[in-house]
Amino acid sequence: MELRQLKYAVAVADELHFGRAAARLHIAQQSVSQQIQRLERELGGRLFQRTSRRVQLTAVGEAFIPQARDALAQARHALEVGRRVAHGHAGEVLLGYVANLWPQLVRVALPALASRHPELHVLPQAMHTLEQVAALRGGRLDVGLTWHPDPGEDLDAYVLALVPFLAVLPHGHPLAGKQHLARRDLIGQPLVALVPHADHPRLHEHLLRQLRTEPDGSQVPLTVAADEPFTPEHMLPLVVAGTGIGLLPLTLAAEVPNQDVVLCPFMDQPPSASVTLLWRRDDTRPSVAKVTQTLRQLGDQGAFLPESPLADDRPGSSGGVMSSA
């Protein structure tokens, strides 16, 4: 069995069409068919059920294709590791992060890594959470700083902080004078800058579910007016214009100029999301271990969750929680 055969089989499984798979691979359709037939002979069973109109996975294919994907990802990872060592980059670590965690990365993580491990060359890369998960599995990333990910069985996860979210309102809004907001205060108030469902459906639904659910379990009807990232540059124009109420993680509260908007915490179990460290479970390189250990120690110390800028509201950190979510 050859890696190219696995690659061809995965392409056909993705496209469910031999012609489209061949076009994607930039090879002749006959070559794809021949290699898959050889693979099927070696397996002793057919991967695909072919008719004149459609291609379907067989039971053998359903079992084999996920394993083929994993094998290809592992091969890419091994190649990348080998290339780095060959080019003298054994101490290089690619660190992904979501853009709205940049303040914590610059003020906390990178200085600590530089101080404790000056021999490492840490390269930060801004990526959405789902992009980081895919890049980790494909060997294109070593460590990730993410929001509320679904790591699966092949990635290790460690919650660095459980970050509460604040409401962001324009000056003069009827709710701007309240010290705390209740879920019922959001009835009839459109929300903006939640997090695009397409970018991170798990986090989107997680935040909505928390905002909709009262402590007693009753549900509050909500309206999402604008599905935008919860970063100041996306949110502030919408809030100031009166489009709706914004939602902002505590990690970004210090970045918001208070002359433009009012920040208001939620009472009774504020909505929150985890800042979660991710890395490949089978990655045993010392450089990756040094980075993950340092970041986990910072999480345990509460370094990823700054104090609230609101004098009467100082939520605490809950770093150091192992997660499989």
C-alpha positions in Angstrom: 0.0 0.0 0.0 1.3 3.4 -1.0 0.5 6.9 0.4 -0.6 8.0 -3.1 -3.2 5.3 -3.0 -4.5 6.6 0.3 -4.5 10.1 -1.2 -6.5 9.0 -4.2 -9.0 7.0 -2.1 -9.6 10.0 0.2 -10.1 12.3 -2.8 -12.7 10.0 -4.3 -14.4 9.7 -0.9 -14.6 13.5 -0.7 -15.9 14.0 -4.2 -17.9 10.8 -4.7 -16.9 11.1 -8.3 -13.8 9.7 -10.0 -13.6 12.4 -12.6 -13.7 15.2 -10.1 -11.2 13.5 -7.8 -8.8 13.1 -10.7 -9.2 16.8 -11.6 -8.6 17.8 -8.0 -5.4 15.7 -8.0 -4.4 16.9 -11.4 -3.9 13.4 -12.8 -5.7 11.2 -15.3 -8.9 9.5 -14.2 -7.6 6.2 -15.4 -4.6 6.5 -12.9 -7.0 7.1 -10.0 -9.1 4.1 -11.0 -6.1 1.8 -11.4 -4.5 2.7 -8.1 -7.8 2.3 -6.2 -8.3 -1.1 -7.8 -4.9 -2.2 -6.7 -5.6 -0.9 -3.2 -8.9 -2.8 -3.2 -7.2 -6.0 -4.2 -4.8 -5.6 -1.3 -7.6 -5.0 1.1 -9.7 -7.8 -0.2 -12.8 -5.7 -0.6 -14.2 -2.8 -2.5 -14.0 0.7 -1.2 -16.6 2.2 -3.5 -19.9 1.0 -5.0 -19.8 2.4 -8.6 -22.8 2.8 -10.9 -23.2 4.9 -14.1 -24.8 7.6 -12.0 -23.1 7.7 -8.6 -20.3 6.5 -6.4 -20.9 5.4 -2.8 -18.7 4.2 0.0 -19.1 0.5 0.9 -18.9 -0.8 4.4 -15.1 -1.4 3.8 -14.8 2.2 2.6 -16.6 3.6 5.6 -14.2 1.8 7.9 -11.0 2.5 5.9 -11.3 6.1 4.8 -11.1 7.7 8.3 -8.0 5.6 9.0 -6.5 6.7 5.6 -7.1 10.4 6.5 -5.3 9.9 9.8 -2.4 8.2 8.1 -2.0 11.0 5.6 -2.1 13.6 8.3 0.5 11.7 10.3 2.7 11.4 7.2 2.4 15.2 6.5 3.3 15.8 10.2 6.3 13.6 10.0 7.5 15.3 6.8 7.2 18.7 8.4 9.1 17.7 11.5 11.8 16.2 9.4 12.1 19.3 7.3 12.3 21.6 10.3 15.2 19.5 11.8 17.0 19.3 8.5 16.9 23.1 8.1 18.0 23.7 11.6 14.6 24.7 13.0 14.2 22.0 15.6 13.5 24.6 18.3 10.8 26.4 16.2 7.3 26.2 17.4 4.3 27.4 15.4 1.8 28.9 17.9 -1.7 29.6 16.6 -4.0 32.0 18.4 -7.4 33.6 17.8 -7.0 37.3 17.1 -9.0 38.5 20.1 -6.5 36.7 22.4 -3.6 38.8 21.0 -3.4 41.0 24.2 -2.8 38.0 26.4 -0.4 36.5 23.9 1.8 39.7 23.8 1.6 40.6 27.4 1.7 37.2 29.0 2.5 34.2 26.9 5.3 35.4 24.6 7.4 37.2 27.3 7.1 34.2 29.6 8.2 31.8 26.8 11.1 34.1 25.9 12.3 34.4 29.5 12.0 30.7 30.4 13.0 29.1 27.0 15.2 31.6 25.1 16.4 28.7 22.9 12.9 28.4 21.4 11.8 30.3 18.3 8.0 30.8 18.8 6.2 31.9 15.6 2.6 33.2 16.4 0.0 32.8 13.7 -3.5 34.3 13.9 -6.1 31.7 12.9 -9.7 31.0 13.8 -10.3 28.1 16.2 -11.5 25.7 13.5 -8.5 26.6 11.3 -6.2 25.8 14.2 -7.8 22.4 14.8 -7.4 21.5 11.1 -3.8 22.8 11.0 -2.9 20.9 14.2 -4.2 17.7 12.7 -2.5 18.4 9.4 0.9 19.0 11.0 0.9 22.7 9.9 0.6 24.0 13.5 2.2 22.8 16.8 0.2 24.5 19.6 -3.1 26.4 19.5 -4.8 29.0 21.7 -8.5 28.7 21.0 -12.0 29.5 22.1 -14.2 26.5 23.3 -12.9 23.9 20.8 -13.9 20.4 20.0 -10.5 18.6 20.1 -11.7 15.1 19.4 -9.5 12.1 20.4 -6.3 13.1 18.6 -5.7 16.4 20.3 -4.9 17.2 24.0 -6.8 20.1 25.5 -6.2 22.2 28.6 -8.4 25.0 29.7 -6.3 28.1 30.6 -9.2 30.3 31.7 -12.9 30.4 31.8 -13.6 33.9 30.5 -16.8 35.8 31.4 -18.5 38.0 28.7 -19.7 41.5 29.3 -22.5 43.4 27.6 -21.5 46.5 25.6 -24.0 49.3 25.2 -24.0 52.8 23.7 -24.1 55.8 26.1 -27.7 56.8 26.6 -29.1 53.3 26.2 -32.0 52.5 28.6 -29.9 49.7 30.2 -26.6 51.6 30.3 -27.2 52.8 33.9 -27.6 49.3 35.4 -24.8 47.8 37.4 -25.6 44.3 36.2 -27.8 42.9 33.4 -30.2 40.0 33.8 -31.1 37.6 31.0 -34.6 39.1 30.8 -33.1 42.6 30.2 -32.1 41.3 26.7 -35.7 40.7 25.6 -36.4 42.9 22.6 -32.8 44.0 22.5 -31.0 42.9 19.3 -27.5 41.4 19.8 -24.5 42.2 17.6 -20.9 40.8 17.4 -21.7 37.4 18.9 -19.4 35.3 16.8 -20.2 34.2 13.2 -21.9 30.8 13.1 -19.9 29.8 10.0 -16.6 30.7 11.8 -17.3 28.7 15.0 -20.7 27.1 15.3 -19.9 25.4 18.6 -19.0 28.7 20.3 -21.9 30.6 18.7 -24.4 28.1 20.0 -22.7 27.9 23.4 -22.9 31.7 23.9 -26.5 31.8 22.7 -27.6 29.0 24.9 -26.1 30.7 28.0 -27.7 34.0 27.1 -31.1 32.4 26.6 -31.1 30.3 29.8 -32.1 31.8 33.1 -30.6 30.3 36.3 -33.9 28.5 36.9 -33.8 26.9 33.5 -36.4 29.1 31.8 -35.7 30.4 28.3 -35.4 34.1 27.2 -36.2 34.9 23.6 -33.2 36.6 21.9 -32.7 38.4 18.5 -29.3 38.4 16.7 -29.1 41.5 14.6 -25.6 41.1 13.3 -23.4 38.0 13.3 -20.0 39.6 13.6 -16.7 38.6 15.5 -16.6 39.9 19.1 -13.7 42.2 18.5 -13.7 46.0 19.2 -13.1 46.9 15.5 -16.1 44.9 14.4 -18.4 45.6 17.4 -18.0 49.2 18.4 -19.3 50.8 15.2 -22.4 48.6 15.4 -23.0 49.4 19.1 -22.4 53.1 18.8 -24.7 53.3 15.8 -27.5 51.7 17.9 -27.7 48.5 15.9 -27.8 46.4 19.1 -26.0 45.3 22.3 -22.5 43.8 21.9 -20.9 40.9 23.7 -17.2 41.1 24.7 -14.9 38.7 26.5 -13.3 40.1 29.6 -9.9 39.6 28.0 -10.7 42.5 25.6 -12.4 44.8 28.0 -9.3 47.0 28.4 -9.1 47.5 24.7 -12.5 49.3 24.5 -12.5 53.1 25.0 -15.0 53.9 27.7 -15.9 57.3 26.2 -17.6 55.4 23.3 -19.6 52.7 25.1 -20.6 51.4 28.5 -19.5 47.9 29.7 -21.9 46.1 31.9 -21.5 42.6 33.5 -24.2 40.0 33.8 -25.6 38.8 37.1 -26.1 35.2 38.1 -23.7 33.0 36.1 -22.5 35.3 33.4 -22.0 33.8 29.9 -18.5 32.5 29.5 -16.2 30.6 27.2 -13.0 28.7 27.7 -9.6 29.7 26.4 -8.2 26.3 25.6 -4.7 25.2 24.8 -4.5 22.5 22.1 -1.7 20.3 20.8 -1.3 16.9 19.1 -1.5 14.0 21.5 1.2 12.1 19.6 3.6 15.1 19.4 6.4 14.2 21.8 8.9 16.9 20.8 10.6 18.6 23.7 10.0 22.1 22.2 6.3 21.5 22.1 6.3 20.2 25.7 8.2 23.3 26.9 5.6 25.6 25.3 2.5 23.7 26.6 4.0 23.3 30.1 4.7 27.0 30.3 1.3 28.0 29.1 -0.4 25.6 31.4 1.5 27.1 34.4 0.4 30.6 33.3 -3.2 29.4 33.1 -2.9 27.9 36.6 -1.7 31.2 37.9 -4.7 33.0 36.3 -2.4 35.0 33.9 -4.8 34.6 31.0 -7.7 36.4 32.7 -7.0 40.0 33.7 -8.9 41.7 36.5 -12.2 43.3 35.4 -12.0 47.0 34.6 -15.3 47.4 36.5 -14.7 48.3 40.1 -17.6 46.2 41.4 -17.1 43.1 39.3 -13.9 41.1 39.4 -14.6 37.5 38.2 -11.9 35.0 39.0 -10.0 32.7 36.8 -10.6 29.0 36.5 -7.4 28.0 34.8 -6.0 24.5 35.0 -9.1 22.5 34.1 -8.6 19.5 31.9 -11.1 19.4 29.1 -12.4 16.9 26.5 -15.1 19.2 25.2 
